[in-house]
Amino acid sequence: MDFERKIKYYHDMINKYLSEVFQEKDCLQKSVYDAMNYSVQAGGKRIRPVLALAVCDMLGGDINDAMRIAVSIECIHTYSLIHDDLPCMDNDDLRRGMPTCHKKFGEATALLAGDGLLTFAFEHLADLKGYKCCSPGAVLNIISDIAKSAGCAGMIGGQVVDLENEGSADITEKILTYMHNRKTGALIRTSVLASAIAAGADDRQKKALTQFADALGLAFQIQDDILDCIGDEKTLGKPIGSDAENEKTTYVTLLGLKAAMGKSKNLTNQAVSALEGFGDKAEFLRELADYLLTRNK
Amino acid sequence: MDFERKIKYYHDMINKYLSEVFQEKDCLQKSVYDAMNYSVQAGGKRIRPVLALAVCDMLGGDINDAMRIAVSIECIHTYSLIHDDLPCMDNDDLRRGMPTCHKKFGEATALLAGDGLLTFAFEHLADLKGYKCCSPGAVLNIISDIAKSAGCAGMIGGQVVDLENEGSADITEKILTYMHNRKTGALIRTSVLASAIAAGADDRQKKALTQFADALGLAFQIQDDILDCIGDEKTLGKPIGSDAENEKTTYVTLLGLKAAMGKSKNLTNQAVSALEGFGDKAEFLRELADYLLTRNK
């Protein structure tokens, strides 16, 4: 299967699962399920679940088990977007061209929908009957890795650093990288690593995949900064130049456009190199790294 | 050990553990750990962790394993209070006589501190090395039960129903009970049940303890409603009559004070009766049920 068909195949699987997962209709708290459904089905690039499924396929793991991990991580990602959009955080009215969760359902319901998605992720992950091949011990390792990556040492920690440095002119590349490695990088890393644990990867494989994910995650973020500077508004679906307007420190403002593009390219090469030991089986992940580097949205 | 000494013994153990659990100091996201620490150390009755420890002692389980469960559930309870106090929810400035988390640290940090406590609870629960006696399978059952109880079918669901019925004059006793069984009841039930799973309780024991917890949880809530009506402001540390002022439907407004007191007493008796099969070992839990019924704060 070529790259375009394969990524569509993964997207379709993920979207089908996500459209079926919150089907509680006959209860007094229906509104929160509607809000959760609205946000998980709002689309997006699905990078994290695609990574989890692709790593599973590469390692010969059970796709059903990887899907449980993939969807749980996408729920965590979606909760983080809902909370991030709230008035006390970024105060965004639109996401992917649609009203944000709190604009559509009200702030209180959006807050609870975010809490609900985060809690659901762990309920879903802990359901041993939902796995075909993972042992209870492996499932615990998966939950541990995902919780660490989503928590204060990971994603939440990155959001805090972002918040604390808002409007600061003193952000160094070191702080920016510390922030992005957590805010975006941690969940990308666990998408790869939790799926590798499920597929029974050995330590050498896990180390290589961690290097792949870390380089890919940072390249992904730098590319975001570049697109905010030179992207096409129509293709992106959002106004460009917002980082500069908000005086936000990015890789582009710190390094300049040319050096940022070089860094993103170098990191993508590092990500691809980390996959060497997996041979031909890593073809899709290599193409995915290039796809993310050359994306225009 | 008599009841007063025993409950103090449990409180001291819980408070010591909670004072040591968030000790990250040398990181860029220190503020979120400070906010989490502030809220978990703000005190409170610690009903949920005390229940978890007492059930463990009654069943002869490992107290270290029960403590991990107890503290994780208290973190989930604390996160729910932080989010509940936010301006988009109850907009409370004070809790237990102290500034609420968002008043002290700002809304964004409080939101993230709540998210952090919820995520930490699952990280803490999934750490197999932290248990002495629980098998990986038992730990997964514990995480499942806690996540279900904290999620949209449980605590969050109760909050949603509360929110949706705010200011409504049509709340029936059925809806009120549906709401409280989830908003307060679910976390009380899982404090008892998760600890019972850890201690290796059989199905008959789990059924009896579920009956105990369900009756206790509802009695606890009705007593809260009664205290808001006839409590002493100084002892409670908050103004009384706020439910009536906010035209909130409570068991007192629905049933009248006398019938509400009768219902709370009946439920406490039911809770105590459910413990019959445990004989003398249930003494502390029986006394705890009476203590909660006759509390004045």
Interface residues (C-beta under 8 A of the other chain):
Chain A: E24 C27 L28 Q29 S31 V32 Y33 M36 Y79 H83 L86 P87 C88 M89 G106 E107 A108 T109 L111 L112 G114 D115 G116 L118 T119 F120 F122 E123 A126 D127 L128 S135 P136 G137 V139 L140 I143 S144 A147 K148 A150 G151 C152 A153 I156 G157 G158 Q159 V160 V161 L163 E164 I175 Y178 M179 R182
Chain B: E24 C27 L28 Q29 S31 V32 Y33 M36 Y79 H83 L86 P87 C88 M89 G106 E107 A108 T109 L111 L112 G114 D115 G116 L118 T119 F120 F122 E123 A126 D127 L128 S135 P136 G137 V139 L140 I143 S144 A147 K148 A150 G151 C152 A153 I156 G157 G158 Q159 V160 V161 L163 E164 I175 Y178 M179 R182
